Amino acid sequence: MTSISYVQQQRITRLCVRCGLLLMQYGAESAVVVDLSKRLGFALGMSSVECSLNFNAITLTTICNERCITTTRDTINQSINVNLLVQIQQIVNKTEATINNNDLIDRTTLAFDELDKTVYPTWLVSIFVGASCAAFAYLNGGSWSITAVTFIAGMVAMFTRIYLSKHHFNPFITVIVTAFIASLIGATTYYFDIGNNADIAVASSVLLLIPSFPLINSLSDILKGYVNIGIGRAVFTYMLTLSACVGIVMALVLLRIQHWGF
């Protein structure tokens, strides 16, 4: 593209900020968001692309022929989807590899429109999460009965979490309710004297609430110089952990269990 009009630059700016927005929403670290957004802008003919990130917003500026366009978008937290992140990276790579194509903007826009955002069915995710919690309980010395209770607790808790997330509940409320239900089911091992160690069932049933991926991203952002968003993500992660603790304590207080712990 030898000459880029103002309208074309507007479309390119929207594509770049759309790229960064999707990356932020689905779990990419800040360095990847900035890098891919800039690369896409350069591939589409911009002479300069500047990108600034906040915890819940992205600001992007494109410069072409001494003409500057700036746009800001709010972000909405979505579940982590690595498949979507890989698709976006492939779009950027394909755009960079294309030379002298007048339809490049249209083709790139179409590629973003056709992103595959499908996820595994809720029942399948719940079963595998329950199985992972049960495996953790078994590896920590739980009997088969403890493992079975943990499987049910993890499966029901994950189903609840997905249901509440789909209905746009506050993420902290979602975690509190999920932890409460998981602990409530796991703590039945105390009342019915199931298995060899009821503590294992309670501890393993909330394994799905550990925010490992966001915590790793927050540390990565801080180490790579994105201190503001890194601190924001870290605080969000700690609040999720605190919410899980609140849900667990609520369940134990309701059941009047005072001796829980290893």
Backbone bond lengths (Angstrom), bond angles and torsions (degrees), N, CA, C in turn:
res aa  C-N    CA-C-N  psi(-1)  N-CA   C-N-CA  omega(-1)  CA-C   N-CA-C  phi
1 M - - - 1.469 - - 1.526 108.77 -
2 T 1.306 116.49 110.29 1.463 121.18 -175.57 1.517 112.18 -81.91
3 S 1.314 117.79 -33.75 1.456 121.42 -178.97 1.524 109.04 -131.42
4 I 1.326 115.57 129.18 1.460 120.97 -177.05 1.517 108.62 -115.61
5 S 1.310 115.95 120.91 1.462 120.91 -179.52 1.529 110.11 -80.17
6 Y 1.326 114.59 172.75 1.463 119.80 179.63 1.534 110.99 -64.19
7 V 1.335 116.24 -40.42 1.464 120.27 179.15 1.523 110.87 -64.06
8 Q 1.326 116.47 -41.65 1.455 119.89 177.88 1.527 111.28 -63.79
9 Q 1.322 116.44 -39.88 1.461 119.45 178.38 1.524 110.65 -64.77
10 Q 1.321 116.85 -36.77 1.463 119.73 175.89 1.527 110.98 -60.62
11 R 1.323 116.46 -44.36 1.464 120.59 179.74 1.532 110.83 -63.90
12 I 1.317 116.16 -41.03 1.467 120.15 179.29 1.528 110.41 -64.54
13 T 1.330 116.41 -41.29 1.458 120.53 178.72 1.526 110.56 -61.78
14 R 1.316 116.79 -42.37 1.462 120.59 178.63 1.530 110.99 -64.76
15 L 1.326 116.43 -38.04 1.458 119.60 178.26 1.522 111.34 -65.08
16 C 1.324 116.08 -43.29 1.469 120.18 -179.46 1.526 111.54 -64.29
17 V 1.325 116.79 -44.43 1.457 118.96 -179.32 1.523 110.43 -71.88
18 R 1.318 117.09 -29.91 1.466 120.44 175.35 1.524 110.24 -65.87
19 C 1.318 116.19 -41.42 1.463 121.71 177.22 1.527 110.57 -59.69
20 G 1.333 116.29 -50.43 1.458 120.03 -179.81 1.517 112.79 -64.60
21 L 1.333 116.31 -37.46 1.463 121.40 -178.93 1.528 110.71 -63.99
22 L 1.331 116.44 -45.57 1.464 120.35 179.61 1.530 111.05 -64.15
23 L 1.318 116.12 -40.52 1.464 119.78 179.47 1.523 111.15 -62.65
24 M 1.340 116.80 -42.72 1.464 120.56 179.35 1.528 110.93 -66.06
25 Q 1.314 116.57 -42.17 1.456 120.68 -175.48 1.525 112.46 -65.99
26 Y 1.318 117.23 -32.32 1.460 119.86 -173.37 1.522 113.19 -107.37
27 G 1.342 117.79 21.38 1.446 119.87 164.26 1.507 118.56 102.26
28 A 1.337 119.62 11.06 1.463 120.20 179.14 1.518 110.44 -76.76
29 E 1.332 116.66 148.81 1.451 119.98 175.75 1.520 110.48 -74.33
30 S 1.314 117.12 160.86 1.461 122.32 -171.30 1.523 112.92 -61.32
31 A 1.334 117.15 -38.98 1.464 120.18 -179.04 1.521 111.09 -61.41
32 V 1.323 117.02 -38.33 1.473 121.31 178.67 1.521 110.34 -69.14
33 V 1.335 117.25 -40.38 1.470 121.36 179.41 1.525 110.54 -59.74
34 V 1.317 116.74 -49.70 1.463 121.12 -178.62 1.524 110.89 -65.68
35 D 1.319 116.69 -44.12 1.467 120.61 -176.61 1.525 112.23 -62.87
36 L 1.323 117.25 -48.92 1.464 119.91 -177.45 1.529 111.81 -69.54
37 S 1.328 117.58 -35.61 1.467 120.17 178.09 1.528 110.55 -63.82
38 K 1.330 116.73 -43.08 1.459 120.57 178.72 1.526 111.53 -67.20
39 R 1.312 115.94 -44.27 1.470 119.53 -179.42 1.524 111.63 -60.74
40 L 1.330 116.55 -39.03 1.458 119.87 178.52 1.522 110.81 -64.60
41 G 1.336 116.88 -42.55 1.460 120.01 178.89 1.516 112.38 -63.33
42 F 1.324 117.18 -43.26 1.464 120.73 178.40 1.529 110.72 -64.28
43 A 1.335 117.09 -40.40 1.465 120.86 -179.51 1.526 111.87 -64.63
44 L 1.343 116.47 -28.21 1.465 120.71 -179.11 1.528 112.55 -91.65
45 G 1.335 117.39 4.35 1.458 119.88 171.63 1.507 116.62 108.24
46 M 1.339 119.08 5.91 1.456 120.46 179.02 1.533 109.97 -76.87
47 S 1.314 115.89 145.79 1.465 119.89 177.92 1.525 111.69 -85.08
48 S 1.329 117.09 -22.16 1.462 120.98 177.34 1.525 109.44 -156.61
49 V 1.322 115.25 142.81 1.464 121.45 177.06 1.528 107.73 -135.94
50 E 1.320 116.62 124.75 1.457 122.03 178.28 1.519 109.01 -117.17
51 C 1.325 115.91 137.02 1.465 120.65 -175.84 1.520 109.90 -134.13
52 S 1.327 116.57 129.73 1.459 122.59 178.31 1.522 108.88 -124.55
53 L 1.351 115.61 134.06 1.461 120.61 -175.59 1.515 111.73 -116.24
54 N 1.321 115.43 140.78 1.451 123.19 167.33 1.521 107.31 -122.05
55 F 1.330 116.14 174.22 1.459 118.82 -177.91 1.523 112.02 -60.97
56 N 1.337 117.09 -37.52 1.462 120.13 -176.36 1.523 113.10 -124.63
57 A 1.346 117.42 23.23 1.469 119.54 179.54 1.524 110.06 -159.35
58 I 1.326 114.72 157.91 1.459 121.87 175.67 1.521 108.37 -134.25
59 T 1.314 116.61 134.03 1.461 123.33 177.72 1.524 108.31 -118.98
60 L 1.328 116.57 128.78 1.466 120.56 -176.08 1.522 110.00 -134.10
61 T 1.330 115.65 139.05 1.460 122.95 179.35 1.519 109.95 -127.09
62 T 1.328 115.75 132.39 1.463 120.87 174.08 1.529 109.12 -114.86
63 I 1.326 115.52 142.80 1.467 121.70 179.31 1.520 108.68 -126.92
64 C 1.329 115.17 129.49 1.460 121.11 179.33 1.534 108.32 -150.18
65 N 1.326 116.29 126.22 1.471 121.18 -179.59 1.524 111.56 54.06
66 E 1.337 115.63 42.49 1.466 123.11 179.99 1.524 112.66 62.43
67 R 1.312 116.39 20.45 1.469 122.50 178.05 1.521 107.31 -111.12
68 C 1.326 115.57 131.22 1.461 121.36 -172.15 1.531 110.37 -119.25
69 I 1.340 116.05 132.34 1.468 121.74 175.96 1.523 107.97 -129.84
70 T 1.320 115.36 129.05 1.468 121.33 -178.86 1.520 109.95 -123.06
71 T 1.328 116.55 139.45 1.459 121.07 178.21 1.519 109.56 -141.61
72 T 1.326 115.99 151.54 1.463 122.79 179.69 1.519 109.31 -129.16
73 R 1.327 115.98 139.23 1.455 121.14 178.68 1.524 110.06 -133.20
74 D 1.333 115.92 142.43 1.458 121.26 173.17 1.528 109.56 -83.25
75 T 1.318 115.82 147.07 1.458 120.43 178.94 1.520 110.04 -105.25
76 I 1.320 115.02 151.88 1.456 122.56 176.25 1.526 107.58 -124.88
77 N 1.314 116.83 125.35 1.466 120.07 -178.19 1.519 110.97 -64.27
78 Q 1.328 115.35 129.12 1.454 122.21 175.65 1.524 108.39 -120.00
79 S 1.321 115.75 170.43 1.457 118.62 175.67 1.527 109.69 -70.17
80 I 1.306 116.41 152.54 1.459 121.91 -178.33 1.526 109.68 -65.76
81 N 1.329 116.02 131.26 1.460 121.59 -178.86 1.527 108.36 -139.62
82 V 1.320 115.74 91.65 1.462 120.68 -177.50 1.519 111.12 -66.61
83 N 1.326 117.63 -32.81 1.461 121.17 178.42 1.523 111.05 -59.07
84 L 1.320 116.62 -41.13 1.462 120.80 179.08 1.527 110.85 -67.22
85 L 1.319 117.17 -38.61 1.461 120.60 178.29 1.525 110.99 -62.94
86 V 1.318 116.73 -39.94 1.469 120.78 178.52 1.526 110.69 -65.91
87 Q 1.336 116.96 -40.17 1.465 120.51 178.40 1.528 111.33 -61.10
88 I 1.327 117.09 -42.22 1.468 120.36 179.83 1.523 110.34 -64.67
89 Q 1.311 116.81 -41.42 1.461 119.82 178.12 1.528 111.07 -62.77
90 Q 1.312 117.05 -37.89 1.465 120.87 177.60 1.528 111.37 -66.06
91 I 1.333 117.12 -36.53 1.469 120.26 177.28 1.518 110.27 -63.76
92 V 1.324 116.02 -44.67 1.467 119.84 179.47 1.519 110.99 -63.42
93 N 1.327 117.62 -42.71 1.468 120.91 178.44 1.527 111.59 -62.16
94 K 1.325 115.73 -41.85 1.467 119.97 -179.76 1.524 110.81 -67.08
95 T 1.339 117.06 -38.52 1.462 120.73 178.15 1.526 111.11 -64.68
96 E 1.325 116.64 -40.39 1.457 120.74 178.68 1.529 111.95 -65.80
97 A 1.319 116.30 -31.75 1.464 120.18 -177.88 1.520 113.14 -79.98
98 T 1.336 116.87 -12.44 1.461 120.86 -179.26 1.524 110.07 -88.75
99 I 1.322 117.14 130.83 1.466 122.35 -176.12 1.530 109.73 -121.76
100 N 1.336 115.22 134.61 1.468 122.02 173.76 1.525 112.36 53.35
101 N 1.302 115.98 55.99 1.464 121.32 178.11 1.525 108.17 -119.90
102 N 1.335 116.23 114.98 1.461 120.58 -177.02 1.527 112.79 -68.90
103 D 1.329 117.22 -19.91 1.455 121.51 -179.65 1.524 112.33 -98.70
104 L 1.317 116.81 17.18 1.460 120.08 -173.81 1.528 111.98 -63.30
105 I 1.311 117.58 -39.71 1.470 120.18 179.62 1.521 110.44 -64.34
106 D 1.330 116.43 -44.56 1.468 120.31 178.92 1.524 111.40 -62.62
107 R 1.317 116.26 -42.74 1.462 119.98 -178.60 1.525 111.28 -67.56
108 T 1.312 116.72 -37.86 1.461 119.60 178.06 1.522 111.09 -68.40
109 T 1.330 116.09 -40.92 1.469 120.07 176.80 1.519 110.93 -60.77
110 L 1.334 116.22 -43.07 1.459 120.86 178.90 1.525 110.99 -63.48
111 A 1.317 116.56 -38.29 1.463 120.01 178.93 1.528 111.22 -62.88
112 F 1.332 116.96 -40.26 1.470 119.62 177.42 1.525 110.95 -69.21
113 D 1.332 116.81 -35.35 1.465 120.02 178.21 1.525 111.68 -65.49
114 E 1.318 116.87 -29.43 1.466 122.18 -175.55 1.520 112.93 -97.87
115 L 1.312 118.16 15.17 1.466 120.38 177.14 1.524 111.01 -57.68
116 D 1.310 115.79 135.36 1.458 121.04 179.85 1.527 109.29 -84.02
117 K 1.330 116.68 104.41 1.456 121.37 -178.15 1.522 112.81 -102.91
118 T 1.315 116.18 14.46 1.456 119.54 -179.82 1.527 110.58 -67.17
119 V 1.308 115.83 146.64 1.462 122.28 178.93 1.523 108.73 -126.88
120 Y 1.307 115.97 168.64 1.467 120.12 178.79 1.528 109.82 -67.09
121 P 1.347 117.50 151.14 1.471 120.18 178.85 1.529 111.48 -59.46
122 T 1.323 114.82 150.48 1.461 120.06 -178.12 1.523 111.93 -58.52
123 W 1.324 116.89 -42.83 1.463 119.87 -177.26 1.529 111.57 -64.46
124 L 1.341 116.06 -36.08 1.461 119.36 -179.75 1.529 111.13 -70.33
125 V 1.337 116.60 -43.16 1.461 120.33 177.57 1.526 110.38 -61.78
126 S 1.325 116.39 -42.35 1.470 120.53 -179.02 1.523 111.32 -62.78
127 I 1.328 117.08 -40.74 1.466 120.65 -179.88 1.523 111.11 -64.58
128 F 1.327 116.73 -44.74 1.463 119.46 -177.73 1.535 111.69 -71.35
129 V 1.321 117.49 -34.77 1.462 119.50 175.70 1.522 110.17 -66.57
130 G 1.335 116.20 -42.08 1.460 119.20 175.33 1.515 112.00 -60.67
131 A 1.336 116.41 -38.70 1.461 120.47 178.74 1.527 111.56 -65.99
132 S 1.335 116.68 -38.13 1.468 119.69 179.07 1.528 110.83 -66.91
133 C 1.326 117.36 -40.66 1.468 120.54 176.65 1.526 110.64 -63.97
134 A 1.332 115.88 -41.15 1.457 120.10 179.19 1.528 111.20 -65.11
135 A 1.327 116.73 -39.66 1.465 120.31 178.12 1.527 110.79 -63.25
136 F 1.327 116.23 -39.61 1.467 120.17 177.99 1.528 110.25 -63.20
137 A 1.327 116.71 -41.54 1.464 120.22 178.50 1.519 111.11 -63.78
138 Y 1.317 116.86 -42.33 1.472 120.95 -179.41 1.527 111.15 -65.54
139 L 1.336 116.40 -41.76 1.463 120.18 -179.88 1.523 112.36 -67.31
140 N 1.329 116.49 -22.02 1.460 120.57 178.73 1.530 112.41 -92.90
141 G 1.311 115.73 13.60 1.462 119.64 173.35 1.506 115.24 97.41
142 G 1.317 118.60 9.75 1.454 120.83 179.07 1.517 112.39 -73.70
143 S 1.314 116.33 146.09 1.459 120.94 177.36 1.528 109.80 -74.14
144 W 1.339 115.46 175.69 1.467 118.87 -179.02 1.528 111.53 -64.90
145 S 1.316 117.19 -33.31 1.467 119.64 178.28 1.534 110.77 -68.87
146 I 1.331 116.84 -39.96 1.466 120.87 175.63 1.526 109.91 -63.39
147 T 1.320 116.19 -41.75 1.468 121.09 178.94 1.524 111.29 -61.62
148 A 1.341 116.40 -40.62 1.470 120.61 -179.48 1.529 111.10 -66.05
149 V 1.341 116.78 -43.54 1.465 119.93 178.68 1.521 110.77 -63.85
150 T 1.333 116.68 -40.89 1.466 121.06 178.64 1.520 110.84 -62.99
151 F 1.315 117.11 -39.51 1.465 120.71 177.92 1.521 110.94 -60.41
152 I 1.313 116.79 -46.06 1.473 120.35 179.77 1.522 110.79 -64.64
153 A 1.329 116.30 -43.59 1.471 120.53 -179.13 1.523 110.76 -62.59
154 G 1.339 117.46 -46.72 1.461 120.61 -179.94 1.514 112.64 -64.80
155 M 1.323 116.60 -40.06 1.461 120.60 -179.18 1.527 111.12 -65.91
156 V 1.319 117.38 -47.26 1.464 120.96 179.99 1.525 110.76 -65.26
157 A 1.325 116.49 -39.89 1.464 120.73 179.99 1.526 110.94 -63.93
158 M 1.323 117.50 -42.98 1.462 120.08 179.88 1.523 110.96 -66.92
159 F 1.311 116.80 -39.94 1.471 119.99 176.92 1.523 109.93 -60.54
160 T 1.326 116.84 -41.95 1.469 121.29 178.38 1.520 111.19 -63.58
161 R 1.322 116.22 -43.70 1.462 120.16 -178.77 1.530 111.29 -62.53
162 I 1.312 117.11 -44.30 1.466 120.39 179.80 1.524 110.15 -65.46
163 Y 1.325 116.74 -41.40 1.470 120.61 -179.94 1.521 111.20 -61.22
164 L 1.333 117.27 -46.77 1.460 120.78 -179.80 1.524 111.89 -66.93
165 S 1.336 117.03 -36.84 1.472 120.52 178.84 1.521 110.82 -65.95
166 K 1.320 117.05 -39.95 1.461 120.36 179.34 1.525 111.95 -64.75
167 H 1.317 116.44 -27.61 1.462 120.84 179.89 1.535 111.71 -96.41
168 H 1.346 116.11 15.62 1.469 123.52 170.08 1.526 113.50 60.96
169 F 1.328 116.11 39.22 1.455 119.49 172.23 1.524 109.28 -72.69
170 N 1.318 115.95 154.92 1.454 120.77 174.55 1.532 109.27 -54.76
171 P 1.349 118.80 132.88 1.472 120.01 -175.98 1.519 113.59 -59.87
172 F 1.335 118.30 -31.81 1.458 120.47 179.55 1.531 110.83 -72.49
173 I 1.329 116.28 -39.82 1.469 119.98 175.71 1.524 109.81 -64.03
174 T 1.333 116.43 -39.75 1.459 120.88 178.91 1.529 111.04 -59.79
175 V 1.319 116.48 -45.04 1.463 120.56 -179.57 1.528 111.15 -67.09
176 I 1.334 117.78 -40.22 1.461 121.06 178.80 1.527 110.71 -60.60
177 V 1.341 116.27 -47.92 1.466 120.30 -179.43 1.521 110.84 -64.67
178 T 1.336 116.61 -41.70 1.463 120.67 -179.67 1.525 111.11 -63.03
179 A 1.342 116.47 -46.07 1.461 120.48 179.26 1.529 111.02 -64.10
180 F 1.319 116.64 -37.69 1.462 120.87 179.34 1.532 110.81 -62.37
181 I 1.334 116.19 -47.44 1.466 120.07 -178.51 1.520 111.11 -66.30
182 A 1.338 117.19 -44.23 1.468 120.69 179.88 1.524 110.98 -61.36
183 S 1.324 117.00 -44.49 1.466 120.72 -179.42 1.524 111.32 -68.53
184 L 1.332 115.41 -35.78 1.468 119.87 -179.25 1.528 110.19 -63.83
185 I 1.333 116.18 -43.92 1.468 119.48 179.65 1.526 110.64 -71.17
186 G 1.346 116.28 -42.69 1.460 119.00 179.72 1.517 112.77 -63.64
187 A 1.343 116.75 -33.54 1.464 120.77 -177.25 1.519 112.90 -75.51
188 T 1.318 118.27 -7.49 1.472 119.61 175.53 1.526 110.85 -63.17
189 T 1.326 117.02 -20.65 1.467 119.98 177.59 1.525 111.87 -63.91
190 Y 1.335 116.97 -24.96 1.466 120.40 175.87 1.529 110.82 -70.74
191 Y 1.331 116.04 -46.42 1.455 120.14 -172.65 1.519 112.90 -73.46
192 F 1.325 115.70 -34.15 1.464 119.03 -178.12 1.521 112.22 -101.57
193 D 1.335 115.51 7.66 1.465 121.25 177.09 1.535 110.84 51.42
194 I 1.333 114.79 54.84 1.464 120.84 -177.33 1.519 109.36 -95.46
195 G 1.313 116.13 132.21 1.459 120.89 172.28 1.510 114.39 75.09
196 N 1.324 113.75 -171.22 1.460 120.56 -173.56 1.526 113.61 -95.07
197 N 1.330 117.44 -21.15 1.470 120.02 -177.44 1.525 108.56 -155.15
198 A 1.331 115.77 102.61 1.462 120.59 -176.70 1.522 111.92 -68.76
199 D 1.332 117.56 -25.56 1.460 120.67 -179.76 1.526 111.76 -60.19
200 I 1.321 116.58 -34.59 1.468 121.06 -178.85 1.526 110.33 -63.44
201 A 1.312 117.45 -39.82 1.468 121.04 -178.79 1.525 111.00 -64.98
202 V 1.331 116.12 -42.92 1.467 119.57 -179.00 1.523 110.68 -66.56
203 A 1.325 116.75 -43.55 1.466 120.32 -177.87 1.524 111.89 -68.95
204 S 1.325 117.35 -39.48 1.467 120.58 -175.53 1.518 112.66 -77.52
205 S 1.315 118.33 -25.97 1.462 120.94 -176.26 1.523 113.10 -69.91
206 V 1.340 118.26 -19.68 1.466 121.86 179.73 1.525 111.63 -102.63
207 L 1.318 116.56 13.97 1.465 120.46 -179.01 1.528 111.96 -60.19
208 L 1.316 117.54 -31.39 1.461 121.91 -177.31 1.520 113.18 -67.73
209 L 1.332 117.57 -13.34 1.460 121.11 -177.14 1.524 113.16 -92.89
210 I 1.324 117.92 0.40 1.464 120.13 179.21 1.530 108.88 -72.15
211 P 1.333 119.19 117.41 1.477 121.90 -175.58 1.531 111.89 -85.16
212 S 1.316 116.51 63.89 1.467 120.56 -174.24 1.526 112.77 -67.86
213 F 1.338 117.22 -45.78 1.468 120.65 -177.08 1.527 111.98 -62.79
214 P 1.333 120.03 -49.57 1.470 119.68 177.10 1.528 112.98 -61.25
215 L 1.331 116.97 -34.53 1.460 119.81 179.74 1.526 110.95 -66.99
216 I 1.328 116.60 -41.58 1.466 120.67 177.63 1.528 110.31 -63.52
217 N 1.332 116.63 -41.87 1.467 120.53 178.19 1.523 111.79 -62.36
218 S 1.330 116.56 -40.16 1.469 119.35 -179.23 1.520 110.91 -64.81
219 L 1.318 117.23 -42.94 1.463 120.50 178.08 1.522 111.21 -65.35
220 S 1.339 116.22 -40.40 1.464 120.41 178.48 1.523 111.29 -62.97
221 D 1.337 116.95 -41.47 1.466 120.66 179.48 1.523 111.44 -63.05
222 I 1.331 116.49 -43.41 1.467 119.99 -179.21 1.528 110.56 -64.64
223 L 1.333 116.32 -42.75 1.461 119.89 -178.42 1.527 112.48 -68.12
224 K 1.332 117.04 -26.85 1.457 121.07 -178.55 1.524 113.28 -95.68
225 G 1.318 116.71 8.92 1.462 120.62 173.36 1.511 116.08 98.38
226 Y 1.327 118.51 -3.26 1.465 121.17 178.55 1.537 107.84 -93.08
227 V 1.328 114.77 69.34 1.464 120.66 -169.56 1.521 111.62 -67.78
228 N 1.326 117.39 -43.51 1.470 120.12 -175.98 1.519 112.25 -60.53
229 I 1.323 115.92 -52.66 1.466 118.39 -178.73 1.519 110.73 -70.45
230 G 1.341 117.28 -30.04 1.456 120.09 177.19 1.516 111.73 -64.38
231 I 1.337 116.15 -43.35 1.465 120.06 177.66 1.528 110.33 -65.91
232 G 1.335 116.08 -39.63 1.467 119.62 177.95 1.517 112.05 -60.64
233 R 1.328 115.68 -44.41 1.463 119.26 178.41 1.520 111.50 -66.76
234 A 1.316 116.85 -36.91 1.464 120.22 179.42 1.530 110.69 -64.88
235 V 1.337 116.98 -44.39 1.467 120.74 178.43 1.527 110.35 -62.12
236 F 1.341 115.91 -41.81 1.469 119.89 177.97 1.528 110.53 -60.86
237 T 1.335 116.49 -41.17 1.462 121.12 179.21 1.523 111.42 -64.68
238 Y 1.344 116.39 -43.35 1.464 119.65 179.86 1.531 111.18 -66.59
239 M 1.318 116.60 -33.73 1.460 119.65 177.11 1.529 111.20 -67.88
240 L 1.333 116.39 -36.92 1.468 119.56 175.32 1.528 110.53 -63.26
241 T 1.332 116.11 -41.77 1.463 120.18 178.66 1.526 110.81 -63.84
242 L 1.333 116.15 -43.01 1.469 120.39 177.76 1.524 110.78 -62.26
243 S 1.326 117.06 -40.27 1.466 121.07 178.56 1.526 110.92 -62.43
244 A 1.333 116.92 -40.57 1.465 120.33 177.69 1.528 110.32 -62.68
245 C 1.326 116.74 -40.50 1.469 120.70 178.58 1.526 110.69 -63.54
246 V 1.326 116.24 -39.94 1.470 120.07 178.91 1.520 110.57 -62.14
247 G 1.327 116.97 -43.80 1.455 120.65 178.93 1.520 112.56 -63.07
248 I 1.331 116.67 -41.08 1.471 120.73 178.74 1.523 110.69 -64.30
249 V 1.330 116.67 -46.22 1.466 120.90 -179.09 1.527 110.94 -63.22
250 M 1.325 116.75 -39.37 1.466 119.95 178.19 1.521 111.30 -59.71
251 A 1.322 116.50 -43.57 1.465 120.26 179.86 1.527 110.98 -65.60
252 L 1.341 117.47 -42.94 1.460 120.45 -178.56 1.522 111.62 -68.57
253 V 1.335 116.37 -36.71 1.472 119.48 177.36 1.527 110.41 -67.49
254 L 1.333 116.50 -41.07 1.467 120.22 179.14 1.522 111.21 -61.29
255 L 1.323 116.62 -39.96 1.459 121.05 -179.14 1.529 112.46 -87.15
256 R 1.350 117.06 -0.79 1.470 123.05 178.61 1.525 111.42 58.24
257 I 1.320 114.88 44.35 1.464 120.16 176.18 1.515 107.71 -99.25
258 Q 1.304 116.92 116.42 1.466 121.23 -175.18 1.532 112.95 -111.90
259 H 1.311 117.20 -10.23 1.459 119.58 -174.51 1.524 112.26 -109.44
260 W 1.355 117.35 21.72 1.459 119.22 -177.60 1.518 110.57 -69.88
261 G 1.298 117.10 141.90 1.447 122.15 176.96 1.512 110.47 136.13
262 F 1.328 114.48 158.61 1.467 119.81 -178.49 1.538 110.18 -83.29
